[in-house]
Amino acid sequence: MLKTLRKAEYAELTILFFIQGAAMSVWFVPLGNVLDAHGLHAIKPFAFATGALAAFVSPLIFGAMADRHVPPARLLRWLALATAVMLSLASTAIKLHGNRWLVLGLIQLLSLASAPMTSISSTIVFARLADSKEFAPMRVMMTFGWMAGCVLASVLNADTSSLAGYASAAIWLVLAVFTFFLPALEVPPSAEHLTWHERLGLDALTLLKNRDHRVVFITTTLLSIPLAAFYPYAPANLRDLGLAHASAWMSTAQISEVIAIFSMGWLLLKWRLKWIFACGLGFGVLRFVLSAVNGKTWLLAGVAMHGASFALVFVTAQIYLDQRVDAAWRARAQALLTLMNGGVGNLIGYLGTGWWFAACARPTGARWPLFWAGLAATAAMVLVYFLTAYRGRGARRTGL
């Protein structure tokens, strides 16, 4: 009976991750090309930055709610419904060539609804695992879902169409229904007199007092800056090189991500977390160096390396927090990671790489080698910072 229950639980959690990955990618990956095709290229950096702005606000607030007030599965349900509604409205505005500021405002609202969901779903999964090392093989299902969403966008010929948004909205509705099959986690009774600081989740900032916590948060935030260029600009570079169906080509990033995640069980047993982080950061440098060569094969190799870098840094960071942070703080810790990466890192990244792309552009077209080389130098500096600042517990048996 226990074995059957365990299989059922495993299936539920992996399906949750798969649906969420597909819902995100079918909208997010083609977004840049969709905006370009509808004459909205001027707002592209700002459209991607809406997710970063949302990450400053909603993950901590909803993370605090998941820790203290509302069962995470119920919270995820209402956020998925809100995201589906806003996606439908934003896609309709794009299709009808609505005012660009209206489009941007609707994208901002859907970002506010969608920003907390990855950290909340991760909290649901971590709470039901006996060992946080089991997380990586389950998290790979979000990667498979992401790949499925990329392929779906191209199959639907939605690489430049508002249909991508409608497809994403439909998948979010499926996720909202699926949450009814997830058991509601018990929410610990909250204190009677919570301050606004605590209600907004800002007490999670105290985690930054710990040196290693602080280094992990800062490292992932800094790496998010160059990585933010991936989805706005890699599809355009692919298109310039004559590769149609950019969304499907972008899914090659998930091949190395899957390999990296499946390798993490072995890596967590053999390596300290410091060296897993360092390996991921090294892959981050390599992916930009390969892209800077500016050939089809080299660019696709750089795109493929993106997934390994992402998994070995950001998934490892989630595991680090689950192992090193008290259980009562885990939702807020994961939310703070989302705020730092998706908020601070992505906001600087989307706006900064937009400026850098404009600086590299010439009337004859984009200077892709210079653009990617600058990002490679940025990623290299992040690697140097981490290696010099992170200490870890040192004992090999801890894996930290």
N, C-alpha and C positions, 0 to 999 in steps of 0.2 A: 504493500500500500504506500509506504513512504517513498519507494523508488518511483512509483507511478506519479505520485504527487510532485516529486522533484522534476520529473520529465515535463509535467504540465506547467509547472512554474517556469522552467527554462524556456519552454515554447512561448509562453506569454511575454516574457521579457524580451526575447529575441524578435518577436513579431512587433512589439512596441517600437524597438529601435529601427527595424526595417521600414515600417510605415513612416516614421518621422523623417528618416533620411530621404526617402523618395519624395515626400511632400516638400522638403526644403529645396532639393536640387532641381526639380522640374521647373521651379520659378526662378531660383537664384542664379543658376548657371547661364541661362539664355538672357537674363535681364538686360545686360549691357547691349547686346545685339537687338533686342526688342525695342529698347529706347532709341537706339540709332535709327532703326527702320521706321519709326514713327516721328522722326524729326525732333526727338527729345535729347539729343546728344549733349546739349548744354547742361542738363541737370544730372547727367550720369554720375559724376563724382558725388553729388549731393544725395542722389537716390541710394547709392551704396552706403553713404555715411549715415543714413537714417537708422540703420541697424546699430551703428556705433552709438548714436545719441540715445536710442532706446535702451541700450545696455547700461547706460549710466543710471537709469531710473528703475525700470521694471524688474530686473532679476533680483536685486536685493530686497525690494518690497515683497515680491511674491515668494522669494526664498524664506523671508522671515515669516510669512503667512504659512508656508509649508512646514516650518519648524514648530510653529506655536498655535496656529488657529484652524487651518483648513486641511483635510486629507489631501496629499499631493495628487492622487489620481483625479479627484473631483476638480482640483485647481487646473490640472492639465486639460480636462474636458472643456471647461469654459474658455480657456485660452485658445484651444484649437477651434472652437466654434467662432470666437471673435476673429481669429486669423482668417478663417474661410470667408466670412462676410466681407472683411476689408479687402481681401484679395480679389473678390468678385467685383467690388466697387472700383478698385484701382485698375483692374484689367479692362473694365467697361470704359473708364475715362481714357485709357490709352487707346483703345479701339476706336473711340469716337473722336480722337484727336482733341481731347479736352485741354483746357488751360494747363500749362506745364506746372504751375504752382499748385493747382488743384490735385494733379497727379502726384506731385511730390508730397503734399499733405496727406493724401490717402496712403501712400507708401509708408510715411512716417507712422501713421496710426496702426497699420498692420505690423510694423516692426515692433511697436510697443507691446503688442499682443504676443508676438512670436519669440521675442528675445529671451524670456525666462524658460522656455520649454525644454531646451537641452539639459540645463542644470536640474530642472525638476524631474525629468525622466531618469537622469542619472542617479538622483537621490532615491527614486523608487527602486531602481535596480540594486544599488549598493545596499539598501536596507534589507534586501531579501537574500543577499549572498553570504555564505558562511565565511568566505575568504575573499578579500578584495582582488586577489590575483586572478579570480574567475572573471573579473570584469572585462578584461581585454578581449577574450574570445567571444563574449556576448556583444561587446561594442562594435565588433566587425560587421554585425548585421546592419548597423546604421550605414556603414560603408557600402555594403551590397545594395541597400535601399537607395543610397545616393547614386550609385551606378545605374540602377534601374530607372531612376528619375531622369538621368541624363539621356539614356537611350530612348525613354518614352518621349521626351521633348523632341528628339530628332525623328522618331517614328511618326509622331503627329504633325511633323513639319512645323513645329512651333519654335524653331530656333530664332525666328524674328517676328513671332506672332503673339498677340495677347492671349491666344489659346493656352499658352504656358501657365498663365495665372489661373485660368479656369480649371485646368487640370490639377494644379496644386491645391486649389480650394476644395475640390472633390476629395482629394486624398486626406486633407485635414479633417473633413467631415467623417471619413472612415475612421480616423484615429479617435475622434470624439466618441464615436459609437463603441470603439474597442475598449475605451477606458471603463465602460460598465462591467467588463469582464475582469478588471484588475481589482484585487482586494484593497480596500481602503486601509492605509497604514494608520496606526493609532497616533494621534497627535498628543504630545505631553501637555498636561494642563499648564496654561500660561500664567505668569504672575499677574496679580490683580492690578498692579499699578505700573504698567509699562510706560516708559517715556516715549516721546515721539522719535527720539534717536533710535530706540530699540524697535519700535513699530516699523520704521523705515528700513530696518536691517543694517543701519550704519554702525552698530556695535561690532559687525564683522571686521571692521577696519582694525580692531585690536589684534587680529591675527598677524598683521604686518610688523608687530613688535618683535616677533621671532625672526632671527636673522635668516635662517634657511627658508622659512615661509616667504619672507620678503624677497629673497633672491629668485625663488621660483615664480612668484607673481610678476616681478619686474622682467625676468627673462622671457616669459611667455608673452608679456605685453610688448616688449621690444621686437620680438620675432614677428608678432602680428603686423607690425608696420610694413615691412617689405612684402610679407605674404598677402597683404590686402590688395596688391596689384594683380594677383593671379586671375580672378574671375572678371574684373573689368577689362583687362588688357590682353591676357593670353588668347582669348577667342578672337580678338581683332588681329593679333599677330598670325594666328592660324589661318584666318581668312585672307590676309595679305599674301600668305605663301601658297594660296590656292587650295586649301583644305576645307571643303564644304562640310556641313553638318558638324559645326564646331562643338556643340554640346556633347555629341557622342565621342568625339576625339578627346574632350576634356575628361571623360570618364576613365581614361587610361591612368590618371593620377591615383585612382582607387585600387589599381592592381598592386602597386607597391605598398599602398596603405594596408591592404588585406594581408600581404606577406609580412609586413612589419608587425601588425597586431597579432597574427598567429604565432610569430616568433617571440612575443613578449613573455609568454609563460616560461619559456626556457631562459630568456634574458633576465627575468626577475629572480630566477633561482641562481644564476651564475654571475650576474653583474650587479654592482651597486647602481642605484638610481642615477647617480652622478654621471656615469658613463653611458647610460641609456639616453639621458638628456643630451650629453655631448655628441653622441652619434647622430641623434635627430637634428641637432643644430648644424653638424657637419654636412648632412644631407641637404639642409636648407641652403647652405652656401653653394653646394655642387649643382643644385637644380637651377640656380640663377646663372651660374657660370656656363652650363650647357645651353641655356636659352640664349645667352649672349653670342653664341657662335652664329646664330641666325641662318639656320638651314632647317628643312622640314624634319629630318631625322634628329638633329640636335634639339630642336624645340620640343618635339614629342618626347625625347628622353628627359628633358627638363620638366615637362608636364608630369611625366610618370614618376619622377623623383619627389614631386611635391607631396604625394600621399605618405611616403615613408617619413619625411621630415615632420609632417603634421602629427602622425600617429605617435612617433617616438618622443615628441615633445609634449603635445597637448593631452593625449590619453594618459601618458605617464604622470603628468601633473595632476590629473583627476585621481589616479591611484595614490599618488603621494598624499594628497589631502585626505583621502579616506583613511589612510594608514596613520597619519600624523595628527589629525584633528579630532577632538572629542566628538562623539556621536551626536550630541545635542546641538552641535554647531555645523554639521556637515552640509545641510541644505544651504546655509548662509555662506559657507566656505566655497561650495561649488558656484553659488551665485556671484560671489566676489571675484572668482576666476573669470566668469563670464563678463562681469563689469570691466575688469582690467583688460582682458583680451578683446572682447567684442566692443567695449566702450572706448577706453583710452587708446588701445593699440589700433583698432580699426578706424577710429575717427581720424587720428593722426595719419594712419596709413592711406585711407581713401583720399583724403584731401592732399596729403603730402605727395603721394605717388601721382595724383592728378596734376599737381604742379610740376613734378619732375618730368612727367610725360610731355607736358606742354613745353618745358624747357628743352627737351630733346628733339622736339618736332621741327621740321623744316617744311617750306612750301612744297617740296617734292615728296614729302611723306615722313612717317615716323622713323627715327633712327633707333631701331630696336636693339642693336648690340650695345649702344651706349646706355640705353634705358635699363636693360637687364644687368649690365655690368655694375651700375651704380647700386642696384639692389643687392647684388652679390657682396659688395664691399660693406653694406649695412649689416647683412646677415653675419659676415665674418666678425664684425665688431661685437655683435651680440654673443657669439661663441667665446670670444676672448673675455668678455665681462663675466659670463657664467663660470668659466674655468677658474678665474681668479677670485670670485666672490663666494661660491657655494662651498660649504664645508661638509655637510652630511654627518651622520652619526659615526661613520667610519668603520663600524664592525661589519664584516662581510656577511655574517649570518642574518643581519637585519634587512639587507637588501636596500638600505637607504643611503 
